[in-house]
Amino acid sequence: MTAPETHLLIVDDDERIRTLLRRFLVRSGYFVTTARDAAHARRLLSGLDFDLIVLDVMMPGEDGFSLTRDLRRRNQTPILLLTAKGETGDRITGLESGADDYLAKPFEPRELLLRIAAILRRMPAVEARGPKYLSLGPLRYDAAKGELWEGETHIRLTGSEQTLMRRLAETPGEAVDRPTLIEVLGRDPDEGGENSERAIDVQMTRLRRKIERDPREPRYLQTVRGAGYMLVPD
């Protein structure tokens, strides 16, 4: 089982593949966010840090080679390229563009896990964004582990709650809008509309029940009118 704070970004234009990879990698212990194309990935990368990017090469619009080359100008997050192309020339192009490894489709899921683990072992440890610990009244949030504690009692968070808390804890005291939170959960904010935003509101209501003394008058998980949600620690 991998460390629970490891966050992967999966970029693939095929919704079925995105869903399958996300389910498999989540079961293997990773936090996973998905993007449908290069533009979607750029939006996520502008506001989130990832430990590794699994990137499909053959996508409409900007392909994986181009995105990799551009990211390497300012970002050292390791990249594993996926493609149906397995020819030597394509593997060389992928590595020359700055990718850390290259895996041709179709592949065995176990091999993908081994490739990811091998890349992560080679990377130096990086400090997480934001404070390591946040005090929320009688509660303590361990941002590195994504865990919420009240004294010696561990308060269980669902996978979605952990993901949302992790994003809010990266920028305490700053509002995070609903479209960003929808994307953090690996969903498309342009497709869900009001239903997706309502789903975020429901998740926040559940989080408040675990965090707030009075969820109807939140002290720590606040709604910022017109801007989204904000985590306000002590």
N, C-alpha and C positions, 0 to 999 in steps of 0.2 A: 504494500500500500504506500502511495506517495504521500509527501507532506501535504496537509490540507490547504495550505496557503498558495500552492502552485496554481497559477491562473493561465489558461491557454486561450488563444484566439484562433478559431477555425474559420477560414475564408474559402468558400466554395459556392458557385452559383447554383449547384444542384441541391434543392431543398431536402430531398431524400437522403443524400449523402451527409449533409450538415446534421440532420436529425440523428442518423445512425451513429455518426462519429461522436456527437455530443453525448448521447446516451451511453455509449461504450466507455468514453473517457471519464464521464462522471462516475460510472460504476467502478472505475479503476482508481478513483480517489482525487480527481482533478476538479478544480473549478473551471467551467468552460463557458465562453461567450462566442457567439457565431456572427459572421457577417456574410452577406450575400454577394458582395463584389468589392472591388478595390475602393470605390468611393465610400461605401459603408464602413469598410475597415479603417479608412483614414479618419472618419468621424469618431470612431471608437478610440483609436490610438491618440487622438488629440486630447482626450480626457481621462484615459485609463492607462495604467502600466500593466504589461503582460510579461510572463516569464518565458513564453515561447509562442511563435506563430506557426500554425500549420496552414500552408497556403497552396491552393490549387493554381496551376499554371494556366490552363486553358479556360479563360473566363471571357464573356462578352465585354467589350470596352477595353479597359486597361488590363493586360495580362499579368500573370504572377511574376514574370521576369522583370517587367518594367516597374512594378510596385516594389519588388525587392531592391532593385538598383536605387530607386528614389529613397526608400527607407534607410538604406545604408549610409546615405549622406548625413543623417542626423540621429540615427537610432541603431543601437547595437543589440536589440532584442534578437535572440536566435530565431532562425527561420528554417522550417522543414518544408520543402516543396513537394507537392503531390501532382502527378500528371499521368495521363494515359500514354504519354510519349516516353519510351524507354531507351531510345537510341543514344549512343555515346555522345553525339553532338549536343543533344538536348541536356544531358547530364552535365556536360562541360559548361554549357551556357548558364545553367542554373547555378553552378558553383562559382562561376566567374561573376555572376550578378551579385554575389555576396551571401548566398544561402549557405547554411551550415551542413545541410544534408539534403538528400534527394531520394524520393521513394516513388517508384512507378506503380500505377494502378494496372490491374487489381493487386491488392496486397493483403496479407494476413493481418488481422487486427493485432495479434501478438507481436508481429514485427514492428508495427507502428509504435506500440508501447515501448519496445526495446530501443528503437531509434530515439524517441523522445527522452527516455531516461538517460541514454548515453549522451545526448546533447546537454541536458541539464547538469549532468555530473561534471562536464567540462567548464561550466560557467561559474565565475566567482560569485559569492554571495552578494546580494544587493539588498540594501536597507529598504524596507517598505515605505511608501509615501505616508506622510502624516504621522501623528504620535503613535507609539507602540501600544500604550494603554490609555483608555479614556474612562473617567469617573462619571457615572450617571446616577447621582444620589447614592443609594446603598449598593448599586451595581457597578461592576467593573467589566469593561469590554477589552479583550485582548485582541488587538487588531492583527497581530502577526499570526495568530491561530484562528481568528474568526470566531472566538468563543465569548459567551456572556456568562458572568458569574455573579452570584450574590453570596458573599462570604465563601464558604467551601462548597456551595451548591451550584452545580452547572445547570444553567437554564438552556434547554434545548431550542435551537433555531432550525427551521427548515432550510433546505438548500437555497430557496429563493430569498428567505430572510437573511441568511448569511451573506449572499451576494449583494443585497441592497445595503446592509449594514457596512460591509467592506467599502462600498463606494462612498457612502455618506461619511465614513470615518476618515477617508483620505483627505477630505477638505472640511473639517469641523468648523462650524460658524459660517459656512458658505452654502447658499441654496443650490440644489441640484434639480434641474427641471425634469418633468415627467418623461419627455422623449429620450433623454439620456438614460434614465432609470429603466425604461422599456428596453433600450438597446443593451444595457448591461445584463439584462436577463436573457439576451439572445433572441429577442423578438424584433420585428420590423415595425417601428413607430408609424410608418406610412400606410401600413396595411390594416392595423387594428383599430385606428381611429379612437373614438370615445370608449370603445370596449377595452382597449389596451390601457388607456389612462384610468379607467374605472378599476381595472385589475390592480394597478399600482396603488390606488387609494385603498383597496381592500387589504393588500399586503401591509401597508403602513398602519392601518387600523389594528391588524393582528400584532404587529411589532409593538405598537403602543401599549397593548394589553400586557406585554411582557416587560416593558421598560418603565412605564409611567405609573405613579401612584394613583393618579386620576386621569385615565385616557381621554376623558372629555375636555380636560384642561391640560394639554401636554406641556411639559416643561423642557424635555430633552429632545423630542422628535417633533419639530415644529413645522407647520404649514406656512409657507411664505406666499402670500397672495400674488398670483401672476408669475411666480418664479419657481415653485416646486416645493421641495422639502429640504429641511436643514437639521443636522444633528448639532445640538448645543450642549456640550459636556460642562461639568462644573469647572 
